[in-house]
Amino acid sequence: MFGIWNHPEAGRMTYFGLHALQHRGQDGAGMSVVNDGTFKSYRGTGLLSEVFNDSSRLKSLAGNKAIGQIHYAMSGQRNDIDNIGPFLFHFHDQDISVTHSGNVTNSRSLRKELEKEGAVFHSTSDSELLVHLIRRSKQETFEGRLAEAVKQLRGGFNFLVLTEETMYGVVDPNCFRPLSYGRTREGGSTVIASETCAFHATGTDFIDNVRAGHYIVVTDEGIRTEQYETDTKIAIEAMEYIYFARPDSEFAGINVHSARKNLGRQLAKEQPCPDADMVIGVPNSSLSAATGYAEASGLPYEMGLVKNQYVGRTFIEPTKELREQGVRKKLTAVRGVVENKSIVLVDDSIVRGTTSKRLVQLLREAGAREIHLRITSPPIRFPNYYGVDMSSIQELMAAHYTVEEMTEIIGCDSLGFLSVDGVIEGVGTTFDAPNKGLSLSIFNGDYPADLGDYGVSLAEQMTPIQKKVLRGEL
């Protein structure tokens, strides 16, 4: 998400900000702009450059206030234009534009309650749910209604809300995904973004992060933050550091590249492979970790895989078929580097196993003698319900197989994962909080926020391996 207040080219600046955030989703994009009290909005499916492929389209979104989003569809949600933000609502007393990232875990229950009262929904998006809750509230001010509405939500969520007078940025009580704000160097416009890499693209200086259970209020008079929930527990998604975020972003004062390099160093300590000839990383999210592994192990780092930079991220493709096709198009093994060599292949995670199996096959075809797969995260054995597309137990390889079985299925010579403690040590946050303020639920089943409507189904589908993890046997 990206929002900007009081800039004469708000729409164009939002485009630049969203372009820096393209790695967070490939399903769609959109923005809403306010110009002299008039709202304009446009959204579409595909990459940002495909949605705004006509320069006149961006020119038509003239204004000095804007919010925008790169869309990332969660499993089980409709992936169509009706679910792409920002949403624009016209009421008799005001216009509201809303967009969000994450997942509200009690959305089904709230929707049923609202529908019984006469609410009509046109999408499955939590942005629309928030607006219904705002309009139902009896608080006197819009800010009061917003605070009352978000207090009813459970799970992991960040929202951007835009009215003619105010822009709001809301963060859930666990801060699963940081939301940062800053000020442009030219003109002093206020910017809110999901990652600080968007600040680099827009000439913005970082000010602070919106804290857990808080929201930021941006008006012509300035910036202030307010707390809507006192029961907070910081639990930043570990996968933000491991995979999702861009290496030049910073979360909680920690540079993502540095965190990944530290994870690689920690992995080399826990899962060494001293007889290997070289270390190679899986482009692009694992390159930082691979350099850390190589440095800590004393093995040379080589470029054994080349990525086609014009192919998107396969993990966030919505179907298994598209992910497999994406791997084939995305990566090529460098035969001259890997032939007849024993290789440590460093990757960030194994979710479904599709990519790992294909990578090993590529390297085998290129003549690699041995492939020792090392993963900078623990086995992902539990679904994620807070906004990462891992909400189905069926698709999680490590929920059904032991490490030994996974090694055989993937076809590598050995397989080693980083421990949960290794993740905590590697990321190295300074929070005085459980797990140093990291959410590790997908590894250990310890969910920091209410699972809401998902709780019963998780208990019913639990696999024997998941039960062993919860009993401390794995």
Secondary structure, DSSP 8 states (H G I E B T S, - for coil): -EEEES-TTHHHHHHHHHHHTGGG-SSEEEEEEEETTEEEEEEEES-HHHHT-SHHHHHHS--SEEEEEEE---TTS--SGGG-S-EEEE-SS-EEEEEEEEEETTHHHHHHHHHHTT---SSS-HHHHHHHHHHH---SSHHHHHHHHHHT--EEEEEEEE-SS-EEEEE-TT-SS--EEEEETTT--EEEESSTHHHHHHTEEEEEE--TTEEEEEETTEEEEEES-S-----EEHHIIIIIS-TT-EETTEEHHHHHHHHHHHHHHHS--TT-SEEEE-TTTTHHHHHHHHHHHT--B---EEE-TTS--STT-SSHHHHHHHHHHHEEE-HHHHTT-EEEEEES--SSSHHHHHHHHHHHHTT-SEEEEEESS----S-B-SSSSB--GGG-GGGTS-HHHHHHHHT-SEEEE--HHHHHHHH----SSGGGGEE-HHHH---SS--GGGHHHHHHH--HHHHHHHTT--
